[in-house]
Amino acid sequence: MASESPDNRQRILLVTGMLGAGKTTALREMEDLGWEAIDNFPIRLLQRLIGHDTQPQAQALAIGFDCRTRGFVPAQVIERAGKLAARDDIVLNTLFLDCAGHELERRFNETRRRHFLAQDRPVADGIAAERELLGPLRRWADVLIDTTHFSGNDLQQRIREHFAPNAPSEMTVTVTSFGFARGMPPVADLVFDMRFLDNPHWDPKLRPLTGSDEGVGAHIERDPAFAPAFDKIRALLIELLPHYAAQGKTYVNIAFGCTGGRHRSVFVAERIAQALREAGFSPTVLHRNLGSRAAEMIEGPHQP
């Protein structure tokens, strides 16, 4: 497990840095790696939290704090952390998240948050005061990550590189079918519109069936547009998914839509999921509108 120490000592990571530099994102990623994450913890209570004797394989702790934390005095933080680091049953490290002033200003202005140290002054003044206050912690930290040019995914990936280089990077792939007439799926990374295919709804024998039925599948496969489009979509997904995984994306949602979400999208979603399994992925398949009633009002007028 990524959070375990090879010699059974408890791992403790102190996470601090500039406000807006990504502490919350870092702590969430540590939590995903199996650590217990605590944010805005009063450092004066650190020794009480850890106790005098830790148990073998005790859960690793990632403890976040910044200039807003009650009783925040950098010199005292370093003193208390140093005492813990001297213990034989603990491995203690410190992560400092930094960011250029102009980018921090942009982030504060974008979120319309007031800097804790700015009071009634410009945000730049608060950032300058914070940088001076945190100087000793920045110099003392074991790991320094500058997030100036980072996206959230970039920071997550860097955290894994530092604290779980050998952790498995599993990605959850979901393939969904849906009907455009019943609204777009709220979360979809890739959406493919299958309404260019011949619609089985207009065959009275196929209308009550779904894309899971053999007759509907045969009808769709007879459309000359199906095979070349399917091959291109399959190749695209097999090309893209490893790149998503390399960027640290945990979930990828692939959606296939048709008008009602009962025929074309269902068939293509099932076929794509099968192709992805053959390529080494393990997709989950969801059919959002499979149980919906077939209705001509939704399908629209028949185009002969």
C-alpha beads as a LAMMPS data file, in Angstrom:
LAMMPS data file: protein, C-alpha beads

304 atoms
303 bonds

1 atom types
1 bond types

-500.0 500.0 xlo xhi
-500.0 500.0 ylo yhi
-500.0 500.0 zlo zhi

Masses

1 110.0

Atoms # bond

1 1 1 0.000 0.000 0.000
2 1 1 1.283 3.475 -0.866
3 1 1 0.860 4.779 2.671
4 1 1 2.821 2.012 4.404
5 1 1 6.377 2.457 5.635
6 1 1 8.741 -0.361 4.636
7 1 1 10.115 -0.591 8.189
8 1 1 6.742 -0.408 10.011
9 1 1 7.312 3.117 11.305
10 1 1 4.342 5.478 11.105
11 1 1 4.557 7.953 8.248
12 1 1 3.584 11.567 8.910
13 1 1 3.515 14.259 6.254
14 1 1 3.076 17.910 7.195
15 1 1 1.504 19.803 4.295
16 1 1 1.708 23.582 4.243
17 1 1 2.425 26.462 1.912
18 1 1 0.929 29.559 0.356
19 1 1 -2.828 30.032 0.428
20 1 1 -4.172 29.122 -2.995
21 1 1 -1.152 26.982 -3.917
22 1 1 -3.081 23.676 -3.810
23 1 1 -3.026 22.331 -0.246
24 1 1 -6.584 21.011 -0.440
25 1 1 -5.874 19.216 -3.726
26 1 1 -2.695 17.707 -2.286
27 1 1 -4.469 16.423 0.820
28 1 1 -7.254 14.871 -1.240
29 1 1 -4.698 13.049 -3.357
30 1 1 -2.889 11.804 -0.250
31 1 1 -6.226 10.506 1.008
32 1 1 -6.761 8.667 -2.294
33 1 1 -3.336 7.085 -1.791
34 1 1 -4.455 5.595 1.516
35 1 1 -3.335 8.270 3.971
36 1 1 -5.578 9.741 6.641
37 1 1 -5.794 13.449 5.841
38 1 1 -6.498 16.186 8.369
39 1 1 -6.660 19.837 7.361
40 1 1 -6.261 23.028 9.421
41 1 1 -4.984 21.072 12.409
42 1 1 -3.644 23.118 15.377
43 1 1 0.045 22.280 15.344
44 1 1 0.314 22.823 19.105
45 1 1 -1.713 19.596 19.454
46 1 1 0.537 17.605 17.126
47 1 1 2.272 15.546 19.796
48 1 1 -1.047 14.813 21.473
49 1 1 -2.446 13.577 18.142
50 1 1 0.491 11.256 17.474
51 1 1 0.808 9.953 21.020
52 1 1 3.900 8.592 22.707
53 1 1 4.018 5.187 21.035
54 1 1 2.628 4.444 17.585
55 1 1 1.384 1.013 16.615
56 1 1 3.142 -0.941 13.857
57 1 1 1.576 -0.182 10.460
58 1 1 -0.475 2.647 11.982
59 1 1 -2.268 4.556 9.252
60 1 1 -0.128 7.239 7.665
61 1 1 -1.143 10.797 8.448
62 1 1 -1.105 13.822 6.137
63 1 1 -1.659 16.931 8.246
64 1 1 -2.448 20.245 6.583
65 1 1 -1.981 23.683 8.101
66 1 1 -1.306 27.233 6.929
67 1 1 -1.214 30.812 8.186
68 1 1 -4.923 30.644 9.074
69 1 1 -4.421 27.752 11.514
70 1 1 -4.850 28.724 15.152
71 1 1 -1.557 29.397 16.896
72 1 1 0.442 29.327 13.670
73 1 1 4.041 30.262 14.491
74 1 1 6.585 28.813 12.007
75 1 1 9.414 28.563 14.529
76 1 1 7.210 26.584 16.912
77 1 1 6.015 24.333 14.095
78 1 1 9.611 23.476 13.213
79 1 1 10.469 22.854 16.867
80 1 1 7.528 20.510 17.468
81 1 1 8.030 18.674 14.188
82 1 1 11.728 18.254 14.949
83 1 1 10.947 16.503 18.232
84 1 1 8.650 14.074 16.444
85 1 1 11.159 13.470 13.663
86 1 1 13.744 12.413 16.267
87 1 1 11.568 9.501 17.383
88 1 1 12.508 6.006 16.216
89 1 1 8.896 4.971 15.496
90 1 1 8.061 7.850 13.120
91 1 1 9.052 8.946 9.629
92 1 1 8.173 12.624 9.333
93 1 1 8.432 14.751 6.205
94 1 1 7.218 18.190 5.224
95 1 1 5.711 19.304 1.926
96 1 1 5.649 23.000 1.058
97 1 1 3.410 24.188 -1.796
98 1 1 4.561 27.422 -3.383
99 1 1 3.225 29.542 -6.224
100 1 1 4.226 32.791 -7.921
101 1 1 2.545 35.927 -6.607
102 1 1 0.918 36.930 -9.882
103 1 1 -0.720 33.490 -10.222
104 1 1 -1.927 33.572 -6.612
105 1 1 -3.464 36.990 -7.281
106 1 1 -5.238 35.572 -10.329
107 1 1 -6.585 32.633 -8.333
108 1 1 -7.835 34.852 -5.509
109 1 1 -9.471 37.265 -7.944
110 1 1 -11.041 34.394 -9.864
111 1 1 -12.608 32.931 -6.730
112 1 1 -13.311 36.376 -5.224
113 1 1 -11.786 35.253 -1.951
114 1 1 -10.213 37.718 0.461
115 1 1 -6.658 36.896 1.490
116 1 1 -6.446 36.101 5.184
117 1 1 -3.571 38.523 5.763
118 1 1 -4.727 41.274 3.431
119 1 1 -7.476 42.719 5.635
120 1 1 -8.546 45.891 3.776
121 1 1 -5.378 46.022 1.670
122 1 1 -4.850 44.660 -1.853
123 1 1 -4.441 40.906 -2.136
124 1 1 -0.823 41.410 -3.239
125 1 1 -0.023 42.848 0.189
126 1 1 -1.470 39.794 1.913
127 1 1 0.523 37.454 -0.326
128 1 1 3.739 39.364 0.391
129 1 1 3.144 39.237 4.146
130 1 1 2.358 35.519 3.969
131 1 1 5.489 34.779 1.943
132 1 1 7.649 36.514 4.544
133 1 1 5.888 34.683 7.393
134 1 1 6.286 31.257 5.758
135 1 1 9.920 31.764 4.756
136 1 1 11.349 29.545 7.533
137 1 1 8.957 26.701 6.688
138 1 1 9.771 26.915 3.001
139 1 1 13.496 26.652 3.706
140 1 1 12.963 23.787 6.171
141 1 1 10.615 21.640 4.052
142 1 1 11.820 18.311 2.641
143 1 1 9.755 18.605 -0.539
144 1 1 8.957 21.841 -2.378
145 1 1 6.402 21.877 -5.202
146 1 1 5.822 25.051 -7.207
147 1 1 2.274 24.976 -8.621
148 1 1 2.481 28.200 -10.635
149 1 1 1.941 26.455 -13.958
150 1 1 0.094 23.413 -12.599
151 1 1 -3.451 22.294 -13.187
152 1 1 -5.135 20.226 -10.496
153 1 1 -4.213 17.048 -12.385
154 1 1 -0.592 18.167 -12.647
155 1 1 -0.381 18.554 -8.879
156 1 1 -2.036 15.178 -8.283
157 1 1 0.483 13.523 -10.563
158 1 1 3.420 15.224 -8.830
159 1 1 2.109 14.120 -5.421
160 1 1 1.991 10.517 -6.625
161 1 1 5.509 10.793 -8.024
162 1 1 6.843 11.944 -4.645
163 1 1 4.810 9.861 -2.216
164 1 1 3.616 6.796 -4.150
165 1 1 5.892 6.219 -7.134
166 1 1 5.027 2.515 -7.232
167 1 1 1.330 2.783 -6.493
168 1 1 -0.936 1.276 -9.141
169 1 1 -2.609 3.920 -11.260
170 1 1 -6.035 2.433 -11.871
171 1 1 -8.544 4.321 -13.964
172 1 1 -12.275 3.668 -13.930
173 1 1 -13.805 3.675 -17.412
174 1 1 -17.579 3.991 -17.754
175 1 1 -19.432 3.590 -21.051
176 1 1 -22.930 5.090 -21.001
177 1 1 -25.791 5.112 -23.481
178 1 1 -28.367 7.900 -23.337
179 1 1 -31.054 9.686 -25.303
180 1 1 -30.472 13.286 -26.376
181 1 1 -34.222 13.909 -26.149
182 1 1 -34.019 13.146 -22.428
183 1 1 -31.030 15.386 -21.727
184 1 1 -27.268 15.101 -21.827
185 1 1 -25.502 13.062 -19.123
186 1 1 -24.263 15.442 -16.404
187 1 1 -20.741 14.004 -16.373
188 1 1 -19.205 12.891 -19.667
189 1 1 -15.645 13.324 -20.885
190 1 1 -16.293 12.084 -24.417
191 1 1 -19.690 12.181 -26.155
192 1 1 -20.429 10.447 -29.459
193 1 1 -23.647 11.148 -31.358
194 1 1 -25.081 7.999 -33.013
195 1 1 -28.065 9.723 -34.633
196 1 1 -26.400 9.495 -38.050
197 1 1 -27.207 5.749 -38.084
198 1 1 -30.448 4.356 -39.481
199 1 1 -33.018 4.372 -36.679
200 1 1 -34.519 0.954 -35.751
201 1 1 -37.434 2.756 -34.113
202 1 1 -39.136 3.094 -37.478
203 1 1 -39.252 -0.659 -38.003
204 1 1 -42.480 -1.804 -36.240
205 1 1 -40.912 -5.157 -35.374
206 1 1 -37.824 -3.566 -33.817
207 1 1 -39.475 -0.631 -32.053
208 1 1 -40.338 -2.501 -28.828
209 1 1 -36.869 -4.052 -28.702
210 1 1 -33.592 -2.429 -27.581
211 1 1 -30.008 -2.268 -28.713
212 1 1 -29.322 -5.364 -26.623
213 1 1 -31.491 -7.473 -28.916
214 1 1 -29.987 -9.328 -31.870
215 1 1 -32.410 -7.971 -34.471
216 1 1 -31.682 -4.363 -33.574
217 1 1 -27.940 -4.992 -33.728
218 1 1 -28.218 -6.593 -37.164
219 1 1 -30.272 -3.625 -38.390
220 1 1 -27.639 -1.134 -37.212
221 1 1 -24.747 -3.152 -38.612
222 1 1 -26.391 -3.168 -42.070
223 1 1 -26.079 0.627 -42.192
224 1 1 -23.011 1.316 -44.413
225 1 1 -22.027 4.164 -42.089
226 1 1 -21.707 1.919 -39.035
227 1 1 -18.527 -0.083 -39.620
228 1 1 -16.144 2.750 -40.631
229 1 1 -17.423 5.030 -37.859
230 1 1 -17.208 2.289 -35.238
231 1 1 -13.645 1.403 -36.256
232 1 1 -12.530 5.029 -35.983
233 1 1 -14.194 5.515 -32.574
234 1 1 -12.676 2.298 -31.238
235 1 1 -9.212 3.268 -32.448
236 1 1 -9.563 6.761 -30.975
237 1 1 -10.566 5.472 -27.540
238 1 1 -7.820 2.866 -27.413
239 1 1 -5.370 5.649 -28.288
240 1 1 -6.725 8.187 -25.770
241 1 1 -7.341 6.112 -22.641
242 1 1 -3.660 5.415 -21.838
243 1 1 -2.957 9.143 -22.168
244 1 1 -5.755 9.949 -19.711
245 1 1 -4.253 7.417 -17.296
246 1 1 -0.800 8.968 -17.698
247 1 1 -2.251 12.352 -16.754
248 1 1 -3.616 10.895 -13.525
249 1 1 -7.278 10.946 -14.500
250 1 1 -9.154 8.635 -12.144
251 1 1 -12.462 8.430 -14.015
252 1 1 -13.219 8.551 -17.730
253 1 1 -16.861 8.652 -18.797
254 1 1 -17.599 7.821 -22.440
255 1 1 -21.168 8.499 -23.574
256 1 1 -23.006 7.361 -26.692
257 1 1 -26.244 9.127 -27.515
258 1 1 -29.113 8.601 -29.906
259 1 1 -32.559 10.165 -29.956
260 1 1 -34.349 8.076 -27.339
261 1 1 -31.450 6.166 -25.806
262 1 1 -32.910 2.701 -26.461
263 1 1 -31.502 1.376 -29.758
264 1 1 -28.433 2.815 -31.495
265 1 1 -26.645 4.194 -28.446
266 1 1 -27.211 0.973 -26.485
267 1 1 -25.853 -1.237 -29.265
268 1 1 -22.768 0.894 -29.886
269 1 1 -22.032 1.255 -26.154
270 1 1 -22.087 -2.528 -25.737
271 1 1 -19.870 -3.081 -28.775
272 1 1 -17.372 -0.436 -27.672
273 1 1 -17.232 -1.872 -24.155
274 1 1 -16.471 -5.285 -25.649
275 1 1 -13.712 -3.789 -27.805
276 1 1 -12.190 -2.025 -24.786
277 1 1 -12.166 -5.260 -22.799
278 1 1 -10.354 -6.952 -25.641
279 1 1 -7.813 -4.101 -25.518
280 1 1 -7.131 -4.676 -21.807
281 1 1 -9.503 -2.178 -20.148
282 1 1 -12.326 -3.017 -17.726
283 1 1 -15.222 -0.692 -18.547
284 1 1 -18.511 -0.503 -16.699
285 1 1 -21.578 -0.161 -18.931
286 1 1 -24.617 1.937 -17.972
287 1 1 -27.779 2.329 -20.083
288 1 1 -29.495 5.436 -18.752
289 1 1 -32.673 5.349 -20.838
290 1 1 -32.981 1.668 -21.676
291 1 1 -36.226 1.366 -19.748
292 1 1 -37.789 4.510 -21.185
293 1 1 -40.928 4.260 -23.287
294 1 1 -40.495 4.424 -27.057
295 1 1 -42.375 7.475 -28.296
296 1 1 -42.731 8.983 -31.748
297 1 1 -42.924 12.430 -30.205
298 1 1 -39.368 11.908 -28.981
299 1 1 -38.050 10.180 -32.081
300 1 1 -39.407 12.858 -34.427
301 1 1 -40.813 12.393 -37.922
302 1 1 -39.665 9.396 -39.932
303 1 1 -37.142 10.273 -42.614
304 1 1 -37.513 7.642 -45.400

Bonds

1 1 1 2
2 1 2 3
3 1 3 4
4 1 4 5
5 1 5 6
6 1 6 7
7 1 7 8
8 1 8 9
9 1 9 10
10 1 10 11
11 1 11 12
12 1 12 13
13 1 13 14
14 1 14 15
15 1 15 16
16 1 16 17
17 1 17 18
18 1 18 19
19 1 19 20
20 1 20 21
21 1 21 22
22 1 22 23
23 1 23 24
24 1 24 25
25 1 25 26
26 1 26 27
27 1 27 28
28 1 28 29
29 1 29 30
30 1 30 31
31 1 31 32
32 1 32 33
33 1 33 34
34 1 34 35
35 1 35 36
36 1 36 37
37 1 37 38
38 1 38 39
39 1 39 40
40 1 40 41
41 1 41 42
42 1 42 43
43 1 43 44
44 1 44 45
45 1 45 46
46 1 46 47
47 1 47 48
48 1 48 49
49 1 49 50
50 1 50 51
51 1 51 52
52 1 52 53
53 1 53 54
54 1 54 55
55 1 55 56
56 1 56 57
57 1 57 58
58 1 58 59
59 1 59 60
60 1 60 61
61 1 61 62
62 1 62 63
63 1 63 64
64 1 64 65
65 1 65 66
66 1 66 67
67 1 67 68
68 1 68 69
69 1 69 70
70 1 70 71
71 1 71 72
72 1 72 73
73 1 73 74
74 1 74 75
75 1 75 76
76 1 76 77
77 1 77 78
78 1 78 79
79 1 79 80
80 1 80 81
81 1 81 82
82 1 82 83
83 1 83 84
84 1 84 85
85 1 85 86
86 1 86 87
87 1 87 88
88 1 88 89
89 1 89 90
90 1 90 91
91 1 91 92
92 1 92 93
93 1 93 94
94 1 94 95
95 1 95 96
96 1 96 97
97 1 97 98
98 1 98 99
99 1 99 100
100 1 100 101
101 1 101 102
102 1 102 103
103 1 103 104
104 1 104 105
105 1 105 106
106 1 106 107
107 1 107 108
108 1 108 109
109 1 109 110
110 1 110 111
111 1 111 112
112 1 112 113
113 1 113 114
114 1 114 115
115 1 115 116
116 1 116 117
117 1 117 118
118 1 118 119
119 1 119 120
120 1 120 121
121 1 121 122
122 1 122 123
123 1 123 124
124 1 124 125
125 1 125 126
126 1 126 127
127 1 127 128
128 1 128 129
129 1 129 130
130 1 130 131
131 1 131 132
132 1 132 133
133 1 133 134
134 1 134 135
135 1 135 136
136 1 136 137
137 1 137 138
138 1 138 139
139 1 139 140
140 1 140 141
141 1 141 142
142 1 142 143
143 1 143 144
144 1 144 145
145 1 145 146
146 1 146 147
147 1 147 148
148 1 148 149
149 1 149 150
150 1 150 151
151 1 151 152
152 1 152 153
153 1 153 154
154 1 154 155
155 1 155 156
156 1 156 157
157 1 157 158
158 1 158 159
159 1 159 160
160 1 160 161
161 1 161 162
162 1 162 163
163 1 163 164
164 1 164 165
165 1 165 166
166 1 166 167
167 1 167 168
168 1 168 169
169 1 169 170
170 1 170 171
171 1 171 172
172 1 172 173
173 1 173 174
174 1 174 175
175 1 175 176
176 1 176 177
177 1 177 178
178 1 178 179
179 1 179 180
180 1 180 181
181 1 181 182
182 1 182 183
183 1 183 184
184 1 184 185
185 1 185 186
186 1 186 187
187 1 187 188
188 1 188 189
189 1 189 190
190 1 190 191
191 1 191 192
192 1 192 193
193 1 193 194
194 1 194 195
195 1 195 196
196 1 196 197
197 1 197 198
198 1 198 199
199 1 199 200
200 1 200 201
201 1 201 202
202 1 202 203
203 1 203 204
204 1 204 205
205 1 205 206
206 1 206 207
207 1 207 208
208 1 208 209
209 1 209 210
210 1 210 211
211 1 211 212
212 1 212 213
213 1 213 214
214 1 214 215
215 1 215 216
216 1 216 217
217 1 217 218
218 1 218 219
219 1 219 220
220 1 220 221
221 1 221 222
222 1 222 223
223 1 223 224
224 1 224 225
225 1 225 226
226 1 226 227
227 1 227 228
228 1 228 229
229 1 229 230
230 1 230 231
231 1 231 232
232 1 232 233
233 1 233 234
234 1 234 235
235 1 235 236
236 1 236 237
237 1 237 238
238 1 238 239
239 1 239 240
240 1 240 241
241 1 241 242
242 1 242 243
243 1 243 244
244 1 244 245
245 1 245 246
246 1 246 247
247 1 247 248
248 1 248 249
249 1 249 250
250 1 250 251
251 1 251 252
252 1 252 253
253 1 253 254
254 1 254 255
255 1 255 256
256 1 256 257
257 1 257 258
258 1 258 259
259 1 259 260
260 1 260 261
261 1 261 262
262 1 262 263
263 1 263 264
264 1 264 265
265 1 265 266
266 1 266 267
267 1 267 268
268 1 268 269
269 1 269 270
270 1 270 271
271 1 271 272
272 1 272 273
273 1 273 274
274 1 274 275
275 1 275 276
276 1 276 277
277 1 277 278
278 1 278 279
279 1 279 280
280 1 280 281
281 1 281 282
282 1 282 283
283 1 283 284
284 1 284 285
285 1 285 286
286 1 286 287
287 1 287 288
288 1 288 289
289 1 289 290
290 1 290 291
291 1 291 292
292 1 292 293
293 1 293 294
294 1 294 295
295 1 295 296
296 1 296 297
297 1 297 298
298 1 298 299
299 1 299 300
300 1 300 301
301 1 301 302
302 1 302 303
303 1 303 304
